[in-house]
Amino acid sequence: MTPPRASETPSKTTLDAASDDDCAEVGDGESSDAATPAVPLQRAEGHERGGKRQGPKVDGKVVRDELYRLREKLQKHKILLDRAFNRCAVFPRGAGGVPVRVNPTTRRAVVGGLCYCRRVHTCPSCMTTIRSYRAEEWGRYATLWENAGRGIVLLTLTLRHFDKQGLGSIRKGNRFGLLDVQHRAWERLIGRRAPSSFRTKRWRNHYGIEGYLRVWECTHGRGRGWHPHWHVMVFTAAPWTRTMAKEFEAEIRERWGRAVIEVGGYEINEHGAKVDLPKPGDGKKLGVYLFKNQDGKAKFEGLSQEVVRGDKKQGRGGNRMILEIMNDAVNTLDKGDEAAAARDVELIREYEESTRDLKLMFSTPRLRELLAELAEIEEKTDGQILTEAEEGKLICMFLSEVWYEHVTRIPGRFLAVIHAAEERGEPAVRRLVESWGLVWGRDVIPAGDVRIPEQTPKPKKTKAEERAEVEASKKRKKTKVETVTKTLKEKATAADGARATDQKRQDEVHRLGASMADDDRRVAGEALEVRMATRRVERAATQYVDTPPVDRDEVFDELKTAITHAQRIEKITIDGLRDGHHGDPTEFLAARRRVNETRAGDLANSMRAVREQWDRAEQGAEIGRTITHPRQPEEGADEPEAVRAG
């Protein structure tokens, strides 16, 4: 279901269609492993390059408002083709209402109960919420790691690119472009196609690398095209010296360059692989540097920020990140110049299509196991992060239909509700909704009248219980693998037995077929012998006419019976026999053989009958010679001895 246009009259049927089932479809977007970076819309004044002097910070609420407005404009102009994005924060999640809350700590208002797309690479609001949580999470991990006496290093890997090169895709069956080169080169560098000697002897034993966090990022430059690159936060067993860092940088640059060339990329330059070594205790600051603030300038505040917070970044040297491209496109479209915005819209849609199945961040399992020993790690999905962001003190509750008809469909009202809740709380929200013609207490329920069922919090698990659950899960997986392996082996054995049985049957069929052919030839020869003997006996018997001891008609009747019997046996064909045997070919061939044997026996009986007739005819001839003068046989007629010999 597509969202209705502003000119259309809203209906309850349209709203009901966006129920829980519909929201489940909208929410099934990419996780944080399928996201891409974004950029700021606000810039700070008085900021010098290099981070030596910082101007006033941009208010986070102002940035949030700009991102919300950008999302509304992107949905209004239908720039993104993703259905989930175009429904993000448009439809209520169900009929339970839309609560407005204010966080007492940050004094920020949030609207809950809405469908969110969770598109971390293209949705301005979802990417900010999720990336900020990931940045804080990994900043905390970096601090814990350094406090344990270990080290952190930043590795950046880039590719050479040109303007006409497409960003490409890594979807199964459709891999091409820069993304394909980048990911296949990584597989040859560190992944499953990398030499095991490098991953063990050099990577772990020599450099002491315990794990890494890898994050994908991309910018676009006019005249230079797409610029995808990796940011890798490397966690080491001990802090590195600069000598170790330079050694690692030289080796990784040589291996990365060779891997890129092997998969079809261009030869990298001296910036293709870069290693940054922070000062001891600056892991969190380096994370903030990696994420960068909304003003777009690099501030050395923490490694996790650079890795995750692409929404706080801004391209350098004329390069633009995705939010900057989006902002330029909607500003141009607002002026009515569609031709000037066509190129930016094309770039946005190419970026959207290319990053659909792209992982934003990946961390090694071993690293998470080591971090779990230092502190409690809570794995949260993007949906859980967005849901927890809705927590706070309840101000009021909009009915779902009222919210959709009077707030979502009218530009600007979403932010108006948030600003009213942040400034004066419930009184300001009441004045606002009443100015829209809504009834307080009927269309919008105050917090005191909202009845929310209490939810019993889940008991917190200890580390021992979590480890026990992990061990039990591993045991279940191992048992499942063993069961599946055993089942596959049994199926393979059964298949081998079936193939052996089929082969045996085929061999039997060939053997019976060859034997049947021999039987057919033997029976055909016997049948020919019967016909020849019958004709000879007939000719011999006709020579003795008017012989009293011999009844000529009786002789010829018996001969005709033998001939008819032999001809009937010869007419039994394989097709006639097949009519009674539609099943196993082995049984059919065996039956055919039995018929052949019966046929041979019948022909033998017929031969004996003919020979008996011949003996009777010969006996009659001898009697006839003693009584009368027999008629001389015609010239060339066969003698009885010849017939007997035949």
C-alpha positions as CSV (number, residue, x, y, z in Angstrom):
1,M,0.0,0.0,0.0
2,T,1.4,3.4,-1.0
3,P,0.8,6.4,1.2
4,P,-2.1,8.7,0.0
5,R,-1.2,12.0,-1.5
6,A,-1.8,15.2,0.3
7,S,-4.7,16.1,-2.1
8,E,-6.5,12.9,-1.4
9,T,-9.2,12.6,1.3
10,P,-8.0,10.4,4.1
11,S,-10.0,7.4,5.0
12,K,-10.1,5.0,7.9
13,T,-9.7,2.1,5.5
14,T,-6.4,3.5,4.3
15,L,-5.2,4.0,7.9
16,D,-6.3,0.5,8.9
17,A,-4.2,-1.0,6.1
18,A,-1.1,0.3,7.9
19,S,-1.6,-2.0,10.9
20,D,0.8,-4.2,12.7
21,D,1.3,-6.5,9.7
22,D,2.0,-3.5,7.4
23,C,4.5,-2.1,9.8
24,A,6.2,-5.5,10.0
25,E,6.8,-5.3,6.3
26,V,8.1,-1.7,6.5
27,G,10.3,-2.6,9.4
28,D,12.0,-5.5,7.6
29,G,14.7,-3.3,6.2
30,E,18.4,-3.6,6.5
31,S,19.9,-3.9,9.9
32,S,22.9,-1.8,10.9
33,D,24.9,-4.3,8.9
34,A,23.2,-3.0,5.7
35,A,23.7,0.7,6.2
36,T,25.8,3.5,4.7
37,P,27.0,6.8,5.8
38,A,25.4,10.2,5.7
39,V,26.4,13.8,6.0
40,P,25.5,17.0,7.9
41,L,23.1,19.7,6.8
42,Q,24.4,22.4,9.3
43,R,27.8,23.9,9.3
44,A,29.5,25.7,12.2
45,E,31.1,29.1,11.8
46,G,34.7,29.8,12.8
47,H,36.1,26.4,12.3
48,E,39.7,26.1,11.0
49,R,41.2,23.1,9.3
50,G,43.1,20.6,11.5
51,G,40.8,21.0,14.5
52,K,43.0,23.6,16.2
53,R,40.2,26.1,16.8
54,Q,36.6,25.1,17.1
55,G,33.7,27.5,16.6
56,P,30.3,27.2,18.4
57,K,28.8,23.8,18.3
58,V,25.6,23.2,16.3
59,D,22.6,22.5,18.5
60,G,21.6,18.9,18.2
61,K,17.9,19.8,18.1
62,V,18.5,22.1,15.1
63,V,20.3,19.2,13.3
64,R,17.4,16.9,14.2
65,D,14.9,19.3,12.8
66,E,16.9,19.7,9.5
67,L,17.0,15.9,9.2
68,Y,13.3,15.5,9.8
69,R,12.6,18.2,7.2
70,L,14.9,16.5,4.7
71,R,13.1,13.2,5.2
72,E,9.7,14.9,4.6
73,K,11.0,16.5,1.4
74,L,12.5,13.3,0.1
75,Q,9.2,11.6,0.6
76,K,7.3,14.5,-1.0
77,H,9.4,14.5,-4.2
78,K,9.6,10.7,-4.3
79,I,13.4,10.8,-4.8
80,L,14.0,7.5,-3.2
81,L,12.2,4.5,-4.7
82,D,12.3,2.4,-1.5
83,R,8.8,1.7,-0.4
84,A,9.8,1.3,3.3
85,F,11.5,4.7,3.3
86,N,8.5,6.5,1.8
87,R,6.3,5.1,4.6
88,C,8.8,5.9,7.4
89,A,7.2,7.9,10.3
90,V,4.1,8.2,8.1
91,F,1.8,5.4,9.4
92,P,1.1,4.5,13.0
93,R,2.3,1.1,14.0
94,G,-1.2,0.0,15.0
95,A,-4.4,1.1,16.6
96,G,-2.9,1.6,20.0
97,G,-2.2,5.3,19.5
98,V,0.8,7.6,19.0
99,P,2.4,8.7,22.3
100,V,4.4,11.9,22.6
101,R,7.2,11.7,25.2
102,V,9.9,13.9,26.6
103,N,13.2,12.6,27.8
104,P,13.8,14.2,31.2
105,T,17.5,14.1,30.9
106,T,18.0,15.5,27.4
107,R,14.7,17.4,27.3
108,R,14.1,16.0,23.8
109,A,10.7,15.0,22.6
110,V,10.1,11.8,20.7
111,V,7.1,10.4,18.9
112,G,6.4,6.7,19.4
113,G,4.1,4.2,17.8
114,L,5.2,4.9,14.2
115,C,6.5,2.7,11.5
116,Y,10.2,3.2,10.9
117,C,12.2,2.0,7.8
118,R,15.5,1.4,9.6
119,R,17.4,2.4,6.4
120,V,20.6,3.4,8.0
121,H,22.2,4.5,4.7
122,T,19.3,6.6,3.2
123,C,16.9,7.6,5.9
124,P,18.2,10.8,7.5
125,S,16.3,10.3,10.9
126,C,16.8,6.5,11.3
127,M,20.5,6.7,10.4
128,T,21.1,9.4,13.0
129,T,19.4,7.5,15.8
130,I,21.1,4.2,15.1
131,R,24.5,5.5,14.2
132,S,24.7,7.7,17.3
133,Y,24.0,4.6,19.5
134,R,26.6,2.5,17.6
135,A,29.1,5.4,18.0
136,E,28.5,5.6,21.8
137,E,28.7,1.8,22.0
138,W,32.0,1.4,20.3
139,G,33.4,4.5,22.0
140,R,32.7,2.8,25.3
141,Y,34.3,-0.4,24.1
142,A,37.4,1.5,22.9
143,T,37.8,3.1,26.3
144,L,37.5,-0.3,28.1
145,W,40.0,-1.8,25.8
146,E,42.6,0.9,26.4
147,N,42.0,0.8,30.2
148,A,42.9,-2.9,30.1
149,G,46.4,-2.0,28.8
150,R,45.7,-2.9,25.2
151,G,46.0,-0.9,22.0
152,I,43.8,0.5,19.2
153,V,44.9,1.4,15.6
154,L,42.9,3.0,12.8
155,L,43.3,1.4,9.3
156,T,41.9,3.1,6.2
157,L,41.7,1.3,2.8
158,T,40.8,3.1,-0.4
159,L,40.6,2.4,-4.1
160,R,41.5,4.4,-7.2
161,H,38.3,5.5,-9.0
162,F,37.2,7.6,-11.9
163,D,34.0,9.5,-12.8
164,K,32.4,7.0,-15.1
165,Q,32.9,4.1,-12.8
166,G,29.6,2.9,-11.3
167,L,29.3,2.2,-7.6
168,G,28.1,-1.3,-8.5
169,S,26.6,-4.0,-6.3
170,I,27.5,-7.1,-4.2
171,R,24.2,-8.8,-4.4
172,K,24.4,-12.5,-5.2
173,G,24.4,-13.1,-8.9
174,N,24.8,-9.4,-9.7
175,R,28.2,-8.4,-8.4
176,F,30.0,-5.6,-10.3
177,G,31.6,-2.2,-10.1
178,L,33.7,-0.7,-7.3
179,L,31.8,-2.5,-4.5
180,D,32.6,-5.8,-6.0
181,V,36.3,-4.9,-6.3
182,Q,36.4,-3.6,-2.8
183,H,34.8,-6.6,-1.1
184,R,36.7,-9.2,-3.2
185,A,40.0,-7.5,-2.4
186,W,39.1,-7.6,1.3
187,E,38.5,-11.3,1.1
188,R,42.0,-11.8,-0.3
189,L,43.5,-9.4,2.3
190,I,41.9,-10.6,5.5
191,G,38.9,-12.7,4.6
192,R,38.4,-16.3,3.7
193,R,40.6,-16.1,0.6
194,A,43.5,-14.6,2.5
195,P,46.6,-16.8,3.1
196,S,46.3,-18.6,6.4
197,S,50.0,-17.9,7.1
198,F,49.3,-14.1,7.1
199,R,46.2,-14.4,9.2
200,T,47.9,-16.5,11.9
201,K,51.7,-15.9,11.8
202,R,51.7,-12.2,10.9
203,W,48.2,-10.8,11.7
204,R,47.8,-12.5,15.2
205,N,51.2,-13.7,16.3
206,H,53.5,-10.9,15.0
207,Y,51.2,-7.9,15.3
208,G,49.1,-9.2,18.2
209,I,45.8,-8.3,16.5
210,E,42.9,-9.7,18.5
211,G,40.0,-8.5,16.2
212,Y,38.7,-5.5,14.3
213,L,35.6,-3.4,13.6
214,R,35.2,-2.7,9.9
215,V,32.9,0.0,8.6
216,W,32.0,0.9,5.0
217,E,31.9,4.6,3.9
218,C,31.5,6.4,0.6
219,T,31.6,9.9,-0.8
220,H,31.1,11.3,-4.3
221,G,33.2,13.9,-6.0
222,R,32.4,15.9,-9.1
223,G,34.7,14.7,-11.8
224,R,36.0,11.9,-9.7
225,G,33.0,9.7,-9.1
226,W,32.2,7.4,-6.2
227,H,34.9,7.0,-3.5
228,P,34.1,3.9,-1.4
229,H,36.6,3.0,1.4
230,W,37.0,1.0,4.6
231,H,37.5,2.3,8.1
232,V,38.9,-0.5,10.3
233,M,39.3,-0.1,14.0
234,V,42.0,-2.6,14.9
235,F,42.2,-3.9,18.5
236,T,45.7,-5.1,19.5
237,A,46.9,-7.1,22.5
238,A,49.3,-4.3,23.4
239,P,49.8,-0.7,22.3
240,W,51.9,-0.4,19.2
241,T,55.0,1.7,18.7
242,R,55.4,3.9,15.7
243,T,57.9,1.5,14.2
244,M,55.3,-1.3,14.5
245,A,52.7,0.9,12.9
246,K,54.9,1.8,10.0
247,E,55.9,-1.8,9.4
248,F,52.2,-2.8,9.4
249,E,51.3,0.0,7.1
250,A,54.0,-1.0,4.6
251,E,53.0,-4.6,4.6
252,I,49.2,-4.0,4.5
253,R,49.6,-1.5,1.6
254,E,51.6,-4.0,-0.4
255,R,49.1,-6.8,0.2
256,W,46.1,-4.5,-0.4
257,G,47.5,-3.2,-3.6
258,R,48.2,-6.8,-4.9
259,A,44.7,-7.9,-3.9
260,V,43.0,-5.0,-5.7
261,I,44.9,-5.8,-8.9
262,E,44.1,-9.5,-8.7
263,V,40.4,-8.8,-8.6
264,G,40.4,-6.4,-11.5
265,G,41.0,-3.0,-9.8
266,Y,43.5,-0.2,-10.5
267,E,46.9,0.0,-8.9
268,I,46.6,2.0,-5.6
269,N,48.7,5.0,-4.8
270,E,50.5,5.9,-1.5
271,H,47.1,6.8,0.1
272,G,45.6,3.3,-0.7
273,A,46.4,2.0,2.8
274,K,46.9,4.3,5.8
275,V,47.5,3.5,9.5
276,D,46.8,6.1,12.2
277,L,48.2,5.5,15.7
278,P,46.5,7.5,18.5
279,K,48.1,8.5,21.7
280,P,47.6,6.4,24.7
281,G,44.1,7.0,26.2
282,D,42.8,8.8,23.1
283,G,40.8,5.8,21.8
284,K,37.4,7.5,22.5
285,K,38.6,10.8,21.1
286,L,39.8,9.1,17.9
287,G,36.4,7.5,17.6
288,V,34.7,11.0,17.6
289,Y,37.2,12.1,15.0
290,L,36.3,9.2,12.8
291,F,32.6,10.0,13.1
292,K,33.1,13.7,12.7
293,N,30.6,16.3,14.0
294,Q,27.7,17.8,12.1
295,D,29.7,20.8,11.1
296,G,31.7,18.5,8.8
297,K,35.1,19.2,10.2
298,A,37.3,16.6,11.8
299,K,37.6,16.9,15.5
300,F,39.9,14.4,17.3
301,E,37.2,13.1,19.7
302,G,37.0,9.3,19.3
303,L,37.7,6.4,17.0
304,S,34.1,5.0,17.2
305,Q,32.7,8.2,15.8
306,E,34.8,8.0,12.6
307,V,33.8,4.4,12.1
308,V,30.0,4.6,12.7
309,R,28.8,8.2,12.6
310,G,28.8,8.8,8.8
311,D,25.8,11.0,9.3
312,K,28.1,13.5,11.1
313,K,30.5,13.6,8.2
314,Q,31.0,16.0,5.4
315,G,33.1,15.3,2.3
316,R,36.4,16.9,1.9
317,G,38.0,18.6,-1.1
318,G,34.7,19.0,-3.0
319,N,33.5,15.5,-2.2
320,R,29.9,15.2,-1.0
321,M,28.4,12.5,1.2
322,I,24.9,11.2,0.7
323,L,23.0,13.6,2.9
324,E,24.7,16.6,1.2
325,I,23.6,15.2,-2.2
326,M,20.1,14.7,-0.9
327,N,20.0,18.2,0.5
328,D,21.2,19.7,-2.8
329,A,18.6,17.7,-4.7
330,V,15.6,18.7,-2.6
331,N,16.7,22.4,-2.5
332,T,16.9,22.5,-6.2
333,L,13.5,20.7,-6.6
334,D,11.9,23.2,-4.2
335,K,13.0,25.9,-6.6
336,G,11.2,24.0,-9.4
337,D,14.4,23.3,-11.4
338,E,14.0,19.5,-12.1
339,A,16.6,19.5,-14.9
340,A,19.3,20.8,-12.5
341,A,18.4,18.3,-9.9
342,A,18.3,15.3,-12.3
343,R,22.0,14.4,-11.9
344,D,21.7,14.5,-8.0
345,V,18.5,12.4,-8.1
346,E,20.3,9.9,-10.4
347,L,23.2,9.6,-7.9
348,I,20.9,9.1,-5.0
349,R,19.0,6.3,-6.7
350,E,22.2,4.7,-7.8
351,Y,23.5,4.9,-4.2
352,E,20.2,3.5,-2.9
353,E,20.3,0.5,-5.3
354,S,23.9,-0.2,-4.7
355,T,23.8,-0.2,-0.9
356,R,20.6,-2.3,-0.6
357,D,22.3,-5.4,0.6
358,L,25.5,-3.8,1.8
359,K,26.8,-4.3,5.4
360,L,27.7,-1.1,7.2
361,M,29.7,-2.6,10.0
362,F,31.3,-5.9,10.8
363,S,33.1,-7.0,14.0
364,T,34.9,-10.3,14.5
365,P,33.3,-12.8,16.9
366,R,36.6,-13.2,18.8
367,L,36.7,-9.5,19.5
368,R,33.2,-9.5,21.0
369,E,34.1,-12.5,23.2
370,L,37.1,-10.5,24.5
371,L,35.1,-7.4,25.1
372,A,32.5,-9.5,27.0
373,E,35.3,-10.3,29.5
374,L,35.8,-6.6,30.2
375,A,32.2,-5.4,30.5
376,E,28.7,-6.5,29.9
377,I,27.7,-6.4,26.2
378,E,24.1,-5.9,25.3
379,E,23.4,-6.9,21.7
380,K,20.7,-4.6,20.3
381,T,19.1,-4.7,16.9
382,D,18.3,-1.5,15.0
383,G,14.6,-2.0,15.8
384,Q,15.4,-2.1,19.5
385,I,17.5,1.0,19.3
386,L,14.6,2.9,17.6
387,T,12.1,1.6,20.1
388,E,14.2,2.6,23.1
389,A,14.7,6.0,21.7
390,E,10.9,6.5,22.2
391,E,11.2,6.2,26.0
392,G,10.5,9.2,28.3
393,K,7.8,10.9,30.2
394,L,4.4,10.6,28.6
395,I,2.9,14.0,27.5
396,C,-0.1,12.9,25.6
397,M,-1.5,10.2,23.2
398,F,-2.8,10.9,19.7
399,L,-5.4,8.5,18.4
400,S,-3.8,6.7,15.4
401,E,-6.4,7.9,12.9
402,V,-6.2,11.5,14.2
403,W,-2.4,11.5,13.9
404,Y,-2.5,10.2,10.4
405,E,-5.1,12.6,9.1
406,H,-4.2,15.8,11.0
407,V,-0.4,15.5,11.6
408,T,1.3,13.2,9.2
409,R,-0.4,14.4,6.0
410,I,0.2,18.1,6.7
411,P,3.9,19.2,6.3
412,G,5.4,20.9,9.4
413,R,3.0,19.6,12.0
414,F,5.2,16.7,13.0
415,L,8.0,19.1,14.2
416,A,5.4,21.5,15.6
417,V,4.2,18.8,18.1
418,I,7.8,18.0,19.0
419,H,8.7,21.7,19.6
420,A,5.6,22.3,21.7
421,A,6.3,19.2,23.9
422,E,9.9,20.4,24.4
423,E,9.1,24.0,25.2
424,R,6.2,23.8,27.6
425,G,5.1,20.2,27.8
426,E,1.4,19.3,27.9
427,P,-0.1,22.8,28.0
428,A,1.7,23.9,24.8
429,V,0.7,20.7,23.0
430,R,-2.9,21.2,24.1
431,R,-3.0,24.8,22.7
432,L,-1.4,23.6,19.5
433,V,-3.9,20.7,18.8
434,E,-6.9,22.9,19.7
435,S,-5.7,25.5,17.2
436,W,-5.9,22.7,14.6
437,G,-9.6,22.1,15.5
438,L,-8.9,18.9,17.5
439,V,-10.7,18.2,20.8
440,W,-8.4,17.7,23.8
441,G,-9.5,14.6,25.7
442,R,-11.2,13.0,22.7
443,D,-8.8,13.2,19.7
444,V,-5.7,13.7,21.9
445,I,-5.7,11.9,25.3
446,P,-3.8,13.6,28.1
447,A,-1.2,11.6,30.0
448,G,-3.3,11.3,33.1
449,D,-6.1,9.5,31.2
450,V,-3.9,7.1,29.2
451,R,-4.0,3.6,30.5
452,I,-0.9,1.7,29.6
453,P,-0.6,-1.9,30.8
454,E,2.3,-2.4,33.1
455,Q,5.1,-4.6,31.8
456,T,7.1,-6.7,34.2
457,P,10.8,-6.0,33.5
458,K,12.9,-9.1,32.7
459,P,15.3,-10.1,35.4
460,K,18.8,-9.2,34.7
461,K,21.1,-12.1,34.0
462,T,24.4,-12.6,35.6
463,K,27.6,-13.2,33.5
464,A,27.6,-16.8,34.7
465,E,24.1,-17.3,33.4
466,E,24.9,-15.7,30.1
467,R,28.0,-17.9,29.7
468,A,25.9,-20.9,30.5
469,E,23.3,-19.9,27.9
470,V,26.1,-19.4,25.3
471,E,27.5,-22.8,26.1
472,A,24.1,-24.4,25.9
473,S,23.5,-22.7,22.6
474,K,26.8,-24.0,21.2
475,K,26.0,-27.5,22.4
476,R,22.6,-27.3,20.7
477,K,24.2,-26.1,17.5
478,K,26.8,-28.9,17.7
479,T,24.1,-31.5,18.3
480,K,22.1,-30.1,15.4
481,V,25.1,-30.2,13.1
482,E,25.8,-33.8,14.1
483,T,22.2,-34.8,13.6
484,V,22.1,-33.2,10.1
485,T,25.5,-34.8,9.2
486,K,24.2,-38.2,10.3
487,T,21.0,-37.8,8.3
488,L,23.0,-36.7,5.2
489,K,25.2,-39.8,5.6
490,E,22.2,-42.0,5.9
491,K,20.6,-40.5,2.8
492,A,23.9,-40.8,0.9
493,T,24.1,-44.5,1.9
494,A,20.5,-45.1,0.9
495,A,21.1,-43.4,-2.4
496,D,24.2,-45.5,-3.1
497,G,22.2,-48.7,-2.3
498,A,19.4,-47.6,-4.6
499,R,21.9,-46.8,-7.4
500,A,23.5,-50.3,-6.9
501,T,20.1,-51.9,-7.1
502,D,19.2,-50.0,-10.3
503,Q,22.5,-51.0,-11.8
504,K,21.9,-54.6,-10.9
505,R,18.5,-54.6,-12.5
506,Q,19.8,-53.0,-15.6
507,D,22.5,-55.7,-15.9
508,E,19.8,-58.3,-15.5
509,V,17.7,-56.6,-18.2
510,H,20.7,-56.7,-20.6
511,R,21.4,-60.3,-19.7
512,L,17.8,-61.4,-20.2
513,G,17.6,-59.4,-23.4
514,A,20.6,-61.1,-24.9
515,S,19.2,-64.5,-23.8
516,M,15.8,-63.7,-25.2
517,A,17.4,-62.8,-28.6
518,D,19.1,-66.3,-28.6
519,D,15.7,-67.9,-27.8
520,D,14.0,-65.9,-30.6
521,R,16.6,-67.1,-33.1
522,R,16.3,-70.7,-32.0
523,V,12.5,-70.7,-32.0
524,A,12.4,-69.0,-35.4
525,G,14.7,-71.7,-36.8
526,E,12.5,-74.4,-35.4
527,A,9.4,-72.8,-36.8
528,L,11.0,-72.7,-40.3
529,E,11.8,-76.4,-39.9
530,V,8.2,-77.1,-39.0
531,R,6.9,-75.3,-42.1
532,M,9.4,-77.0,-44.4
533,A,8.7,-80.5,-42.9
534,T,5.0,-79.8,-43.2
535,R,5.2,-79.0,-46.9
536,R,7.3,-82.0,-47.6
537,V,4.9,-84.3,-45.8
538,E,2.1,-82.8,-47.7
539,R,3.8,-83.4,-51.0
540,A,4.7,-86.9,-50.0
541,A,1.2,-87.7,-48.8
542,T,-0.5,-86.5,-52.1
543,Q,1.5,-89.1,-54.0
544,Y,-0.6,-91.9,-52.4
545,V,-4.2,-91.4,-53.4
546,D,-6.9,-94.1,-53.1
547,T,-4.9,-96.1,-50.5
548,P,-7.3,-98.1,-48.4
549,P,-5.2,-98.4,-45.2
550,V,-4.7,-94.7,-45.1
551,D,-7.3,-91.9,-44.6
552,R,-5.9,-89.0,-46.6
553,D,-8.4,-86.5,-45.2
554,E,-7.4,-87.4,-41.7
555,V,-3.8,-87.0,-42.5
556,F,-4.3,-83.6,-44.0
557,D,-6.5,-82.4,-41.1
558,E,-3.8,-83.2,-38.6
559,L,-1.2,-81.5,-40.8
560,K,-3.3,-78.4,-41.0
561,T,-3.8,-78.4,-37.2
562,A,0.0,-78.6,-36.7
563,I,0.6,-75.7,-39.2
564,T,-2.1,-73.5,-37.6
565,H,-0.6,-74.1,-34.2
566,A,2.9,-73.2,-35.3
567,Q,1.7,-70.0,-37.0
568,R,-0.3,-69.0,-33.9
569,I,2.8,-69.4,-31.7
570,E,4.9,-67.3,-34.1
571,K,2.3,-64.4,-34.0
572,I,2.8,-63.9,-30.2
573,T,4.8,-60.6,-30.1
574,I,6.5,-58.6,-27.5
575,D,3.8,-55.9,-27.8
576,G,1.1,-58.3,-26.9
577,L,3.0,-59.6,-24.0
578,R,3.7,-56.1,-22.7
579,D,0.0,-55.4,-22.4
580,G,0.0,-57.7,-19.4
581,H,3.3,-56.5,-17.9
582,H,3.3,-52.7,-17.3
583,G,5.6,-52.9,-14.2
584,D,9.0,-54.2,-13.6
585,P,10.9,-54.8,-16.9
586,T,12.8,-57.7,-15.3
587,E,9.5,-59.5,-14.7
588,F,8.4,-58.7,-18.3
589,L,11.6,-60.2,-19.8
590,A,11.4,-63.2,-17.6
591,A,7.8,-63.8,-18.7
592,R,8.9,-63.3,-22.3
593,R,11.6,-65.9,-21.8
594,R,9.0,-68.4,-20.4
595,V,6.8,-67.8,-23.4
596,N,9.8,-68.5,-25.7
597,E,10.4,-71.7,-23.9
598,T,6.7,-72.7,-24.2
599,R,6.8,-71.8,-27.9
600,A,9.8,-74.0,-28.4
601,G,8.0,-76.9,-26.6
602,D,4.9,-76.4,-28.7
603,L,7.0,-76.4,-31.9
604,A,8.7,-79.6,-30.8
605,N,5.3,-81.2,-30.2
606,S,4.2,-80.0,-33.6
607,M,7.4,-81.5,-35.2
608,R,6.6,-84.8,-33.5
609,A,3.1,-84.7,-34.8
610,V,4.3,-84.0,-38.3
611,R,6.8,-86.8,-38.2
612,E,4.1,-89.1,-37.0
613,Q,2.0,-88.1,-40.0
614,W,4.9,-88.7,-42.2
615,D,5.4,-92.1,-40.7
616,R,1.8,-92.9,-41.3
617,A,2.0,-91.6,-44.8
618,E,5.1,-93.6,-45.5
619,Q,3.4,-96.7,-44.0
620,G,0.4,-96.1,-46.3
621,A,2.7,-95.8,-49.3
622,E,4.3,-99.1,-48.5
623,I,0.9,-100.7,-48.3
624,G,-0.2,-99.1,-51.5
625,R,2.7,-100.5,-53.4
626,T,1.8,-104.0,-52.5
627,I,-1.8,-103.6,-53.7
628,T,-1.8,-101.3,-56.7
629,H,0.7,-99.6,-58.9
630,P,1.2,-96.2,-57.4
631,R,1.5,-93.1,-59.4
632,Q,5.1,-92.1,-60.1
633,P,6.1,-88.9,-58.2
634,E,6.8,-85.8,-60.2
635,E,10.3,-85.0,-61.2
636,G,12.2,-83.2,-58.5
637,A,9.9,-84.3,-55.7
638,D,11.6,-85.0,-52.4
639,E,11.9,-88.6,-51.2
640,P,10.5,-89.7,-47.8
641,E,14.0,-90.4,-46.5
642,A,14.9,-86.7,-47.2
643,V,11.8,-85.6,-45.3
644,R,12.8,-87.8,-42.4
645,A,16.3,-86.5,-42.5
646,G,14.9,-83.0,-42.5
